[in-house]
Every structure is written in C-alpha cells, then in structure tokens.
Amino acid sequence: MKTLQQIRKEHVLQVLDHTNWDLKKASEMLKVSEGFLKKEIRKIGQTKTPKHTEKTNK
C-alpha cells in the first residue's frame, strides 16, 4: 500500500509532466500558489525531468 506522501509525489509529478513543467499552469491545476508548488517540488526531491532538462539546455 502506498503512503500519502508517495501518492502526493506521484500526483504532483503527473501534473508537472502534463503541463510540461509550466509551474503557473501546474499550480493552477493543483489550486496552489507557485511558491507552494516550488516548495513541494524541493520537498519531494525532484527538480527537473528529462523533458524539462532538454528544453532548458537548448
């Protein structure tokens, strides 16, 4: 059985993937502030996805 923390992490990452790591769109979908979302991303230990890294390196 998954913990609430695991479920929360998966949900946040799914929304970020869905929005291509557009924090504004993701925070609107999650109904939280961008600042809260940034803290949540740091908390779960995820800073970038492969897709996000490719975009920023081009």
C-alpha positions in Angstrom: 0.0 0.0 0.0 1.3 3.4 -0.9 1.7 6.2 1.6 0.0 9.5 1.3 3.4 11.1 0.7 4.0 8.7 -2.3 0.6 9.4 -3.7 1.1 13.1 -3.4 4.5 13.0 -5.1 3.2 10.9 -8.0 0.2 13.3 -8.4 2.5 16.4 -8.4 4.9 14.8 -11.0 2.0 13.7 -13.2 0.6 17.3 -13.2 4.1 18.7 -14.0 4.5 16.2 -16.8 1.1 17.1 -18.2 1.9 20.8 -18.2 5.5 20.3 -19.4 6.8 21.7 -16.2 4.9 25.0 -16.6 4.7 25.9 -13.0 2.0 28.5 -13.5 -0.3 26.0 -15.3 0.6 23.2 -12.8 -0.1 25.4 -9.8 -3.5 26.5 -11.3 -4.4 22.8 -11.9 -3.4 21.9 -8.4 -5.1 25.0 -7.0 -2.0 26.1 -5.0 0.4 29.0 -5.3 3.5 28.7 -7.5 5.6 29.3 -4.3 3.9 26.4 -2.6 4.4 24.2 -5.7 8.1 25.1 -5.8 8.5 24.1 -2.1 6.6 20.8 -2.8 9.0 20.0 -5.7 12.0 20.6 -3.5 10.4 18.6 -0.7 9.9 15.5 -2.9 13.4 15.8 -4.2 12.6 16.4 -7.8 14.0 19.4 -9.6 13.9 18.5 -13.3 12.5 15.8 -15.6 14.4 14.7 -18.7 11.9 16.7 -20.8 12.4 19.8 -18.7 16.2 19.4 -18.9 16.2 19.1 -22.7 14.1 22.3 -23.0 16.4 24.4 -20.8 19.6 23.1 -22.4 18.6 24.0 -26.0 
